[in-house]
Structure formats: C-alpha cells, structure tokens
C-alpha cells in the first residue's frame, strides 16, 4: 500500500472514494464527468496521441484514461484512492482496454521516473490538493522536454461560485454537495505563475461552457468558470 505524500487532503480522498462504485454509471453522481469526457478527449487529441506515452494524474475510475488508450496512447493512470483505482482496473479488464494503474502521487512518481512521458494530463484535480503549485511542478518534472501538459480546473470568481457550487451542487444537483471548495478554485493568472516557476510555457487557455437545455459541453473563449490549459516544457 502506497503511503500518501503530504500534498493530499484525506477528506478529499474519502469524498471521491465514496463515489467509487458509481464512477462508471453515466446517470449517477459521475454523470458530469461522462458528459465532459468527449470534450476533454478532443482537446487532448489535437496534440496527437498515437504511440505516445501518456500519464493521467488523478485518473479516478479511469474515464479519461480508457479514452486516451482507445485513441492509441500508452496510458498510465495514477490516483491516491485505492477504491477508485480498483474500479478503474476492473472496468479496464471488462472493457478490454490496456491501461496501467498505480496508487502513487505525482510528486512521488516524479522522483521515481522524471522526464518519462510524452504527455501528462491532470483533469479536475488541482483544485482538490493542498498545494497545486507543487503538483504542477511534479507534472513538469514527469514530462519530457518538448512534451505537453494539459490540465483543467475552475476559475475563482463570483460567477464560478454561482455556477459550479450553487448551480451544480445545490440547484441542479448534478454534483454531490461539497464536491468543490470555492477558495481552492484557481485563477488563470495563478496557474500561469506556477507554470512559469515550473518551467512550463502556456500555449493555450480555453474555457468550457455548458448549455443546460441541450446538456452539452463546448469549448469557449470564456474562461470565467471551467477552463483547460495546454502547457509545454
């Protein structure tokens, strides 16, 4: 059993462990992840995936990891929750998708195998760790020179609070209450500063919008709520 690194909140691990058994239910508590996954995959795929060695940090039950593997990448998914990793492993076997899963933090893996990946993805995780700057530094250490780092997170402002917490958790109930903590949301300027300190160059910032009528996500120039960032070492 891997001992969690200091950059982890036990309450956050417990929160997502409780969702483990419903991770692959497209109508359950992970429904937003299933709906968002095609957009995330499309954003990453434009960088090319075939034959690339890709690390999915904070992989959870493996929704993105499996999609990356199906698109031709050699995928390793890491997470600190044993419960969600067990779900990810079993689903990959049932689906016949080749993904390797490990219970290890990005920081510890960076010490073990630096510069080992062509691409590192980290989706909806930075806003759940105590020190996101340290995690971003680890992502930079893990990717090879010229490699790509792609993250997604939530901006911190009144609109994101109303949409992601009040709207999604309390009004629409699309997410369990307590999924997010507003003060952990990350402004693009903060992400950019951490990226520069980690030696990463931000190549693109793209917002994610949601149409409640069609229940569809789309890319947007507006980064006020959810946004994706593509960085390169």
Backbone bond lengths (Angstrom), bond angles and torsions (degrees), N, CA, C in turn:
res aa  C-N    CA-C-N  psi(-1)  N-CA   C-N-CA  omega(-1)  CA-C   N-CA-C  phi
1 X - - - 1.466 - - 1.527 109.35 -
2 X 1.312 116.31 127.33 1.456 120.63 -179.79 1.522 110.89 -73.97
3 X 1.322 117.07 136.89 1.454 121.60 176.35 1.519 108.77 -86.59
4 X 1.332 118.80 120.41 1.461 121.34 -176.87 1.521 112.16 -57.60
5 X 1.319 115.60 141.83 1.456 120.85 176.17 1.520 108.59 -70.62
6 X 1.341 118.09 165.15 1.467 120.35 179.87 1.531 113.86 -61.00
7 X 1.332 117.96 -23.50 1.463 120.87 -176.97 1.520 111.26 -85.05
8 X 1.328 115.13 59.49 1.465 120.44 178.35 1.519 108.38 -151.27
9 X 1.309 115.53 142.59 1.456 121.87 177.13 1.530 107.58 -103.13
10 X 1.345 118.11 112.90 1.472 120.20 -178.80 1.526 113.08 -55.77
11 X 1.327 117.12 -33.14 1.462 119.93 178.58 1.521 111.16 -64.77
12 X 1.345 116.33 -36.33 1.467 119.89 178.25 1.526 110.33 -67.89
13 X 1.346 117.52 -41.38 1.462 120.41 177.71 1.525 110.79 -60.42
14 X 1.323 116.05 -44.38 1.461 120.23 179.83 1.520 111.14 -63.31
15 X 1.325 116.03 -38.11 1.464 121.51 -179.51 1.531 111.10 -58.69
16 X 1.334 115.90 -47.61 1.458 119.29 -176.96 1.524 111.98 -79.74
17 X 1.333 117.38 -26.08 1.460 119.94 175.35 1.525 110.47 -62.87
18 X 1.343 116.76 -35.77 1.460 120.52 179.19 1.525 112.27 -65.10
19 X 1.328 116.35 -21.52 1.466 120.95 -179.21 1.523 112.67 -93.32
20 X 1.341 116.79 -2.19 1.463 121.17 -169.62 1.529 113.20 -54.76
21 X 1.336 116.98 -49.46 1.458 119.63 -173.14 1.525 113.83 -68.13
22 X 1.335 116.54 -18.50 1.473 119.23 179.68 1.531 111.81 -104.02
23 X 1.345 116.80 10.19 1.462 120.34 -172.94 1.522 112.27 -59.04
24 X 1.320 117.39 -39.13 1.459 120.16 -176.23 1.528 113.28 -98.09
25 X 1.325 117.02 12.55 1.463 120.72 174.63 1.525 108.41 -87.85
26 X 1.333 118.67 107.89 1.466 121.15 -176.04 1.527 113.69 -65.83
27 X 1.337 116.96 -9.99 1.464 120.56 178.31 1.530 111.64 -110.90
28 X 1.337 116.56 3.83 1.446 121.06 -177.14 1.510 113.01 -94.24
29 X 1.339 115.90 -154.58 1.459 121.13 -175.76 1.527 113.23 -67.30
30 X 1.335 116.78 -18.73 1.468 120.46 178.41 1.526 112.28 -96.19
31 X 1.332 116.12 12.45 1.460 120.43 -179.40 1.531 112.91 -52.16
32 X 1.363 119.94 -43.98 1.473 118.94 179.07 1.533 113.14 -59.24
33 X 1.335 117.33 -34.47 1.463 119.87 178.53 1.526 111.07 -66.64
34 X 1.318 116.51 -40.22 1.462 120.39 178.12 1.530 110.45 -64.78
35 X 1.327 116.03 -41.30 1.468 119.60 -179.54 1.526 111.46 -69.50
36 X 1.325 116.84 -32.23 1.459 121.80 -177.25 1.519 112.71 -83.21
37 X 1.330 117.08 -22.33 1.462 120.43 -171.81 1.530 114.86 -59.16
38 X 1.337 120.59 -43.04 1.471 118.58 179.18 1.525 112.82 -59.00
39 X 1.329 117.12 -36.50 1.460 120.28 179.25 1.521 110.85 -68.62
40 X 1.346 116.50 -44.18 1.463 120.14 177.87 1.522 110.87 -61.04
41 X 1.333 116.13 -44.92 1.459 120.20 179.87 1.518 111.16 -62.12
42 X 1.326 117.18 -42.29 1.457 120.57 179.29 1.511 112.11 -62.05
43 X 1.325 116.21 -40.92 1.477 120.71 179.40 1.523 110.68 -63.01
44 X 1.325 116.35 -43.50 1.468 120.79 -179.52 1.525 110.95 -71.92
45 X 1.324 116.90 -38.37 1.469 121.02 -174.91 1.514 113.37 -63.00
46 X 1.325 117.34 -26.49 1.467 119.32 -179.94 1.530 112.00 -64.64
47 X 1.322 116.82 -15.53 1.463 121.47 177.64 1.526 111.82 -87.71
48 X 1.345 115.77 -7.39 1.456 120.48 -178.66 1.511 111.53 89.72
49 X 1.330 116.44 128.84 1.464 120.45 -177.78 1.524 114.04 -123.53
50 X 1.310 117.35 -26.93 1.465 120.65 -173.56 1.525 111.96 -56.06
51 X 1.334 115.20 121.23 1.461 121.35 176.70 1.517 114.86 78.39
52 X 1.320 118.00 -4.49 1.463 119.91 -178.17 1.529 111.17 -80.83
53 X 1.325 114.39 147.72 1.455 121.57 175.73 1.528 107.10 -89.91
54 X 1.340 116.12 112.28 1.461 121.56 -172.17 1.525 110.61 -118.55
55 X 1.317 115.98 134.66 1.457 122.55 175.23 1.520 109.02 -108.76
56 X 1.336 116.61 125.77 1.463 122.03 177.31 1.527 108.25 -106.13
57 X 1.333 116.35 105.48 1.463 122.55 -175.64 1.526 109.94 -89.00
58 X 1.338 115.99 132.00 1.462 119.80 -175.01 1.513 109.91 70.47
59 X 1.330 116.21 46.26 1.470 121.73 -169.72 1.518 113.75 -71.44
60 X 1.339 117.30 -17.58 1.457 118.84 -177.84 1.514 111.32 58.24
61 X 1.323 116.49 -136.68 1.455 121.05 -178.92 1.506 115.45 -79.04
62 X 1.344 117.35 1.97 1.461 120.79 171.03 1.518 116.51 95.29
63 X 1.326 117.92 19.06 1.466 119.45 -178.41 1.527 111.52 -60.60
64 X 1.332 117.55 -50.42 1.465 120.16 178.10 1.517 111.53 -73.71
65 X 1.332 117.55 -39.34 1.468 121.31 -178.05 1.524 111.49 -55.52
66 X 1.328 116.22 -46.73 1.467 119.66 179.67 1.523 111.28 -64.32
67 X 1.318 117.05 -39.51 1.466 120.25 179.92 1.524 110.79 -64.85
68 X 1.324 117.30 -39.41 1.462 121.17 177.54 1.527 110.70 -62.94
69 X 1.334 116.07 -40.94 1.464 120.39 179.44 1.528 110.88 -66.75
70 X 1.317 116.60 -41.98 1.468 119.72 178.42 1.527 111.25 -63.15
71 X 1.339 116.72 -27.01 1.469 121.15 179.83 1.530 112.18 -83.05
72 X 1.328 116.49 0.95 1.471 119.19 173.75 1.507 116.50 109.28
73 X 1.329 118.24 2.42 1.465 120.53 -179.21 1.532 111.17 -87.21
74 X 1.325 115.31 157.38 1.468 122.08 170.54 1.525 106.08 -94.68
75 X 1.320 117.11 110.25 1.457 120.98 -164.85 1.528 112.91 -112.68
76 X 1.321 114.22 134.96 1.454 122.44 167.52 1.529 106.66 -118.92
77 X 1.318 116.73 127.67 1.456 121.35 177.05 1.510 109.82 -110.51
78 X 1.334 117.40 134.05 1.466 120.02 179.09 1.528 110.21 -125.39
79 X 1.323 114.58 147.18 1.455 121.59 178.38 1.525 106.33 -159.31
80 X 1.325 116.53 162.44 1.458 120.26 178.77 1.527 112.63 -101.52
81 X 1.320 117.72 -2.95 1.460 121.03 178.59 1.520 109.99 -95.12
82 X 1.306 115.78 113.82 1.460 120.62 179.18 1.526 110.81 -63.00
83 X 1.335 116.78 -35.73 1.460 120.33 -177.47 1.526 112.31 -63.54
84 X 1.328 117.16 -45.93 1.467 118.88 -178.75 1.523 111.30 -73.16
85 X 1.322 117.21 -31.50 1.470 119.54 177.93 1.523 111.26 -66.55
86 X 1.334 116.94 -36.28 1.462 119.92 176.95 1.521 110.01 -63.59
87 X 1.317 116.68 -40.89 1.466 120.92 176.11 1.531 110.20 -62.43
88 X 1.338 116.62 -43.64 1.465 121.42 -179.17 1.527 110.85 -62.22
89 X 1.324 116.90 -45.00 1.469 120.40 -178.94 1.523 111.44 -63.25
90 X 1.321 116.70 -46.28 1.460 120.43 -178.91 1.528 111.74 -64.17
91 X 1.337 116.43 -40.87 1.465 118.97 -179.41 1.524 110.78 -67.14
92 X 1.324 117.85 -38.84 1.470 120.95 178.82 1.527 110.93 -62.27
93 X 1.329 116.12 -39.38 1.466 120.17 177.96 1.523 110.03 -65.20
94 X 1.326 116.74 -46.85 1.466 121.00 -179.62 1.525 111.86 -63.05
95 X 1.340 115.77 -36.01 1.466 120.43 -177.61 1.531 112.26 -85.44
96 X 1.316 116.87 -10.78 1.458 120.12 -179.07 1.519 113.17 69.58
97 X 1.333 116.41 34.08 1.460 122.12 -179.53 1.525 109.51 -108.91
98 X 1.329 116.36 131.62 1.464 120.94 -176.98 1.528 110.73 -86.19
99 X 1.327 116.49 99.90 1.456 122.96 174.45 1.521 107.76 -133.92
100 X 1.325 116.76 135.21 1.463 121.60 175.53 1.519 108.79 -97.29
101 X 1.322 116.88 129.66 1.462 120.86 179.86 1.530 110.33 -116.21
102 X 1.343 114.30 140.53 1.466 119.83 178.19 1.520 110.61 -136.72
103 X 1.323 115.96 143.51 1.458 121.69 175.28 1.532 107.27 -93.75
104 X 1.325 115.01 93.41 1.458 121.53 -177.53 1.530 108.09 -160.68
105 X 1.316 116.49 150.88 1.466 120.17 178.66 1.525 110.05 -83.11
106 X 1.319 115.65 160.00 1.465 120.33 176.41 1.527 110.27 -61.89
107 X 1.331 116.71 -38.41 1.466 120.88 -178.59 1.524 111.20 -63.90
108 X 1.347 116.55 -43.11 1.460 119.28 -179.58 1.526 111.64 -71.74
109 X 1.322 116.90 -37.45 1.469 119.46 178.24 1.521 110.40 -66.67
110 X 1.341 117.35 -33.63 1.465 120.75 178.20 1.525 111.13 -63.03
111 X 1.326 117.03 -33.64 1.463 120.69 176.41 1.523 111.01 -71.78
112 X 1.318 115.78 -33.01 1.467 121.74 -176.10 1.526 112.64 -78.08
113 X 1.336 116.77 -43.45 1.475 118.91 -174.93 1.529 111.01 -144.45
114 X 1.321 118.16 72.14 1.470 121.11 178.81 1.529 111.98 -67.40
115 X 1.324 115.39 151.74 1.474 123.03 176.13 1.523 111.66 55.20
116 X 1.318 116.58 41.51 1.455 120.90 -171.81 1.525 114.10 -108.94
117 X 1.350 117.74 -2.61 1.458 119.94 -173.89 1.527 111.82 -129.43
118 X 1.339 114.94 145.76 1.463 120.37 176.13 1.525 110.79 -77.25
119 X 1.325 115.87 -28.21 1.458 121.09 -178.72 1.520 109.58 -149.91
120 X 1.323 116.04 143.84 1.458 121.88 174.60 1.527 107.68 -127.75
121 X 1.322 116.31 128.08 1.460 120.95 175.28 1.528 109.61 -111.69
122 X 1.310 116.01 147.73 1.470 121.31 179.36 1.527 107.06 -150.08
123 X 1.314 115.89 94.46 1.458 121.46 -171.29 1.527 112.46 -105.52
124 X 1.330 115.71 128.47 1.467 121.57 177.04 1.524 112.68 51.77
125 X 1.347 116.82 40.00 1.457 119.50 179.61 1.520 113.26 -122.69
126 X 1.333 117.76 -34.77 1.463 120.65 -174.34 1.524 112.20 -56.74
127 X 1.327 117.29 -33.08 1.462 120.63 -178.66 1.527 112.48 -79.57
128 X 1.336 116.67 5.10 1.463 120.04 179.64 1.531 113.29 -115.28
129 X 1.340 118.07 1.80 1.465 120.43 -179.63 1.522 110.10 -109.46
130 X 1.349 117.52 152.22 1.468 120.31 -179.51 1.521 114.04 -62.70
131 X 1.350 117.08 -35.37 1.470 121.12 -175.96 1.526 110.10 -129.98
132 X 1.330 117.96 82.11 1.468 120.36 -178.18 1.518 113.31 -63.09
133 X 1.331 118.20 -28.61 1.469 120.20 178.01 1.520 110.86 -63.51
134 X 1.342 116.58 -38.54 1.464 120.79 178.40 1.525 110.98 -66.97
135 X 1.333 115.80 -38.22 1.457 119.12 177.07 1.518 110.78 -64.43
136 X 1.324 117.08 -42.30 1.460 120.65 179.55 1.532 110.37 -63.68
137 X 1.322 117.66 -37.30 1.463 121.03 175.85 1.526 110.06 -62.22
138 X 1.324 116.99 -39.83 1.460 120.60 177.98 1.528 111.53 -64.91
139 X 1.325 116.91 -40.29 1.467 120.22 177.81 1.518 110.39 -60.95
140 X 1.335 116.47 -40.41 1.459 121.57 178.17 1.523 111.02 -63.68
141 X 1.324 116.46 -39.41 1.468 121.17 179.68 1.519 111.55 -68.19
142 X 1.314 117.35 -33.00 1.461 121.81 -176.52 1.524 113.45 -75.73
143 X 1.335 117.58 -29.40 1.459 120.35 -175.27 1.529 110.24 -86.76
144 X 1.314 115.49 146.12 1.473 120.50 179.24 1.526 110.39 -73.92
145 X 1.326 118.81 160.05 1.471 120.61 175.46 1.524 110.79 -57.06
146 X 1.313 116.04 130.06 1.462 121.02 -176.91 1.515 113.17 87.27
147 X 1.332 116.45 -3.61 1.452 120.72 -179.04 1.523 112.14 -81.66
148 X 1.320 115.22 171.36 1.463 121.66 -173.89 1.524 112.38 -111.64
149 X 1.321 115.59 142.63 1.458 123.25 172.50 1.524 107.19 -122.02
150 X 1.326 116.91 127.27 1.460 121.40 179.57 1.524 108.60 -124.50
151 X 1.322 116.61 125.02 1.458 121.02 178.27 1.526 109.60 -127.80
152 X 1.325 115.23 157.52 1.460 120.10 169.92 1.520 107.49 -133.20
153 X 1.310 115.74 145.69 1.460 120.25 -179.06 1.521 109.12 -159.86
154 X 1.333 116.48 -168.70 1.462 122.51 -177.37 1.518 111.09 -118.42
155 X 1.311 116.40 134.70 1.457 122.18 175.71 1.535 109.20 -70.73
156 X 1.336 116.29 158.72 1.462 120.38 -179.31 1.518 110.37 -113.54
157 X 1.322 116.62 103.06 1.459 123.47 177.86 1.520 107.76 -164.26
158 X 1.307 117.15 176.12 1.455 120.49 -175.80 1.524 111.83 -63.93
159 X 1.333 117.07 -36.09 1.463 119.10 -179.77 1.528 111.41 -65.37
160 X 1.336 117.39 -43.54 1.461 119.76 179.83 1.524 110.69 -64.91
161 X 1.337 116.44 -36.21 1.465 119.81 177.10 1.529 110.34 -61.80
162 X 1.327 116.13 -45.62 1.462 120.09 -178.07 1.524 111.92 -67.56
163 X 1.349 116.56 -39.25 1.465 120.11 -176.53 1.525 111.59 -78.76
164 X 1.339 116.51 -52.36 1.468 120.81 -170.60 1.524 113.82 -79.79
165 X 1.320 116.94 -29.33 1.462 118.99 -177.47 1.527 111.10 -106.51
166 X 1.336 116.91 -61.29 1.459 119.34 -178.39 1.533 110.88 -62.65
167 X 1.338 116.26 -50.97 1.460 120.51 -177.19 1.514 113.91 -69.57
168 X 1.348 116.69 -54.38 1.463 121.02 -173.01 1.525 113.29 -73.46
169 X 1.350 116.93 -36.57 1.459 119.59 -174.18 1.531 113.79 -94.65
170 X 1.345 116.90 -34.44 1.454 119.25 -173.18 1.535 114.54 -106.73
171 X 1.332 117.16 -34.24 1.462 119.68 -178.11 1.536 110.60 -91.73
172 X 1.335 116.59 -62.51 1.464 120.14 -178.64 1.527 112.17 -76.92
173 X 1.338 116.42 -23.43 1.468 122.17 -176.92 1.523 111.55 56.22
174 X 1.338 115.15 35.20 1.461 120.75 177.10 1.521 111.09 -75.05
175 X 1.335 116.58 -22.09 1.456 122.88 177.89 1.524 108.83 -128.31
176 X 1.346 117.14 150.26 1.466 119.20 175.74 1.530 110.67 -62.62
177 X 1.318 116.81 143.51 1.464 120.16 177.42 1.527 110.15 -60.65
178 X 1.325 115.22 136.90 1.450 119.97 -178.98 1.520 114.04 91.17
179 X 1.345 116.81 2.45 1.468 119.56 178.97 1.522 110.82 -58.82
180 X 1.334 116.52 -41.49 1.464 120.86 -177.41 1.525 112.04 -119.01
181 X 1.336 114.44 153.09 1.460 122.17 171.65 1.522 107.57 -118.68
182 X 1.316 115.68 119.74 1.466 120.38 -172.63 1.525 113.16 -55.27
183 X 1.315 118.43 -42.17 1.468 121.03 -176.04 1.527 112.82 -67.35
184 X 1.339 117.41 -13.35 1.469 120.67 177.71 1.524 112.34 -91.40
185 X 1.339 116.93 -6.01 1.451 119.49 176.87 1.535 109.15 -62.66
186 X 1.326 117.10 155.56 1.470 122.23 -169.75 1.526 110.84 -123.71
187 X 1.320 115.74 120.31 1.460 119.94 176.07 1.531 109.56 -72.93
188 X 1.343 117.67 146.16 1.468 120.34 177.81 1.524 113.55 -54.89
189 X 1.329 116.95 -35.52 1.469 119.92 178.63 1.527 111.21 -64.20
190 X 1.331 116.74 -35.99 1.466 120.47 176.91 1.521 110.68 -68.70
191 X 1.321 116.24 -44.66 1.460 120.57 178.07 1.517 110.59 -59.74
192 X 1.335 117.03 -42.25 1.465 121.58 -179.55 1.524 111.44 -63.21
193 X 1.319 117.00 -39.77 1.465 120.73 179.21 1.526 110.75 -66.00
194 X 1.320 116.69 -43.27 1.462 119.74 178.07 1.525 111.19 -65.61
195 X 1.331 116.63 -37.50 1.461 120.47 178.93 1.531 110.85 -62.80
196 X 1.327 116.53 -45.58 1.470 119.88 179.20 1.524 110.66 -60.86
197 X 1.326 116.41 -42.04 1.462 120.36 -179.99 1.530 111.38 -64.35
198 X 1.340 116.26 -27.85 1.460 121.12 -179.80 1.527 112.57 -90.72
199 X 1.334 117.37 1.60 1.459 121.02 179.25 1.505 114.25 82.80
200 X 1.323 116.75 16.79 1.462 121.22 -179.78 1.524 110.71 -101.25
201 X 1.313 115.55 143.65 1.465 121.65 176.31 1.522 109.23 -106.48
202 X 1.315 116.95 124.19 1.462 120.04 177.50 1.526 109.43 -75.06
203 X 1.321 115.20 120.17 1.459 121.43 -179.21 1.529 112.01 -96.68
204 X 1.340 116.25 -25.58 1.467 118.51 -177.16 1.519 110.11 -160.59
205 X 1.320 115.66 140.07 1.463 123.37 169.29 1.522 107.26 -124.25
206 X 1.307 116.91 124.19 1.456 121.24 -177.48 1.523 109.65 -134.82
207 X 1.320 116.68 132.54 1.448 120.87 179.14 1.518 112.23 -81.19
208 X 1.323 114.49 164.06 1.462 122.00 175.79 1.525 107.52 -121.94
209 X 1.317 116.54 124.31 1.456 120.64 178.53 1.523 109.65 -111.90
210 X 1.332 115.32 157.08 1.458 120.36 -179.07 1.520 109.55 -131.79
211 X 1.328 115.70 129.49 1.460 121.61 177.43 1.527 108.54 -100.45
212 X 1.330 118.34 106.91 1.465 120.05 -176.71 1.531 113.97 -65.40
213 X 1.325 117.31 -21.33 1.464 120.43 179.87 1.525 111.01 -74.60
214 X 1.340 115.58 -44.37 1.466 119.77 179.54 1.519 112.25 -94.01
215 X 1.358 115.86 -9.86 1.469 122.16 -177.43 1.520 111.06 56.52
216 X 1.319 115.46 42.11 1.466 120.78 -177.46 1.521 110.72 -123.79
217 X 1.328 115.21 140.51 1.457 122.02 174.20 1.524 108.82 -94.80
218 X 1.329 116.24 149.53 1.461 120.73 176.47 1.522 109.21 -149.56
219 X 1.331 115.55 157.45 1.457 120.45 176.19 1.521 109.02 -73.91
220 X 1.332 115.58 148.76 1.458 120.11 -175.01 1.530 109.74 -149.90
221 X 1.332 117.64 150.47 1.471 119.54 174.11 1.534 112.06 -72.59
222 X 1.322 116.83 -9.90 1.460 121.96 -177.60 1.530 110.06 -88.56
223 X 1.333 117.03 115.10 1.461 121.81 -177.62 1.530 112.05 -103.35
224 X 1.327 117.02 22.17 1.461 120.88 -174.47 1.528 113.89 -68.58
225 X 1.328 118.03 -24.65 1.470 119.69 -179.06 1.528 108.62 -118.06
226 X 1.322 118.99 -101.97 1.464 121.23 176.20 1.520 109.75 -80.95
227 X 1.339 116.19 145.52 1.462 117.95 174.82 1.526 111.25 -151.79
228 X 1.314 115.13 154.96 1.458 125.08 176.08 1.515 109.30 -107.42
229 X 1.318 116.26 145.15 1.462 121.36 176.40 1.516 109.71 -131.60
230 X 1.337 115.48 128.68 1.461 121.16 174.92 1.531 107.43 -106.47
231 X 1.327 115.23 124.24 1.464 121.72 179.88 1.522 109.86 -124.67
232 X 1.315 115.35 154.76 1.472 119.60 -179.79 1.521 109.03 -134.68
233 X 1.331 114.15 139.96 1.462 119.69 179.39 1.525 109.91 -82.70
